[in-house]
Amino acid sequence: MKRDEKKSIELAKAYQHCCDIAKSHYENFPVASFLMPKKIRKHVCAIYAFARHADDLSDIHKDRAGLLKWREQLYDLEKNLPSNQIFVALRDTIQKFDIPIELLDHLLEAFIMDLEKNRYENLNELFKYCRYSANPIGRMVLLLHGYRDKERFDYSDQICTALQLTNFWQDVSKDVKIDRIYVPEDYFIEFQVKESQIERTEFDDNFKKMISNLLNETYIIFSKGLPLLEKVQGRLKWELFFTMKGGIAILDKIKKNDYNVLVRRPTLRKFDWLKILLSLLFGGGTKIHEHR
């Protein structure tokens, strides 16, 4: 077997390994969906597999040393050929699309922050966290589709930040079980709510007002990212539409449940995704109405 042929087979196996990881966690992160161009899917899988392993090191194993080692392997890609299948695929993706290592490193920084910080003073601190945890994903997706300009990156950052915040409000009762509270401390003070209410699932008018205000902030951030839909083409536009509508649908469910995220965790079911699909097909294209 020729050397180039052997390398091609090894690379294909590496990408398949990454896609297997992505498929096994599909419910958490709908990567490489049918909306994504086929030629892009394996590269999305490589990025996801890299982030998934780091997330497991942080959330499951609490392994800061492991995360630092993972970071070393990331930067080692520039000098040496990797043996780890995830890095074999990731190296190829980085080279083909000229993806800055810093974007992947930012994801690792967020996972390290998860080990060191479990409370946030205000929204600005949360926005900083989102800059590392969420925004790099959107930028890399744009890079995979050939978009590299600051304007689109900025709109993408708004969408990704709003999606991350949505996940925080969705998981309030879940996160407290691992001693993480993402509701900013100044909101607890302003609305006279105690952290212990989350642990006791004690829902009252003050808690309702607090969550309502956080949702309003998140709707506004989503609206700031809306122009991106008109600045991308093809199936990426549909993918963005589905992603944004999914996030907004979660916020709408929280609102419909009277903002009580302590008792019921809002989730999207197949029927909800069907409604989003129908709105895309028969609701005037990729149009999302702003919320206030």
Secondary structure as GFF3:
##gff-version 3
##sequence-region A 1 292
A	DSSP	alpha_helix	3	24	.	.	.	ID=ss1
A	DSSP	alpha_helix	38	59	.	.	.	ID=ss2
A	DSSP	alpha_helix	64	76	.	.	.	ID=ss3
A	DSSP	alpha_helix	85	97	.	.	.	ID=ss4
A	DSSP	alpha_helix	101	116	.	.	.	ID=ss5
A	DSSP	alpha_helix	123	133	.	.	.	ID=ss6
A	DSSP	alpha_helix	135	144	.	.	.	ID=ss7
A	DSSP	alpha_helix	150	170	.	.	.	ID=ss8
A	DSSP	alpha_helix	172	175	.	.	.	ID=ss9
A	DSSP	three_ten_helix	176	178	.	.	.	ID=ss10
A	DSSP	alpha_helix	185	190	.	.	.	ID=ss11
A	DSSP	alpha_helix	196	199	.	.	.	ID=ss12
A	DSSP	alpha_helix	205	225	.	.	.	ID=ss13
A	DSSP	three_ten_helix	226	230	.	.	.	ID=ss14
A	DSSP	alpha_helix	234	256	.	.	.	ID=ss15
A	DSSP	alpha_helix	270	282	.	.	.	ID=ss16
###
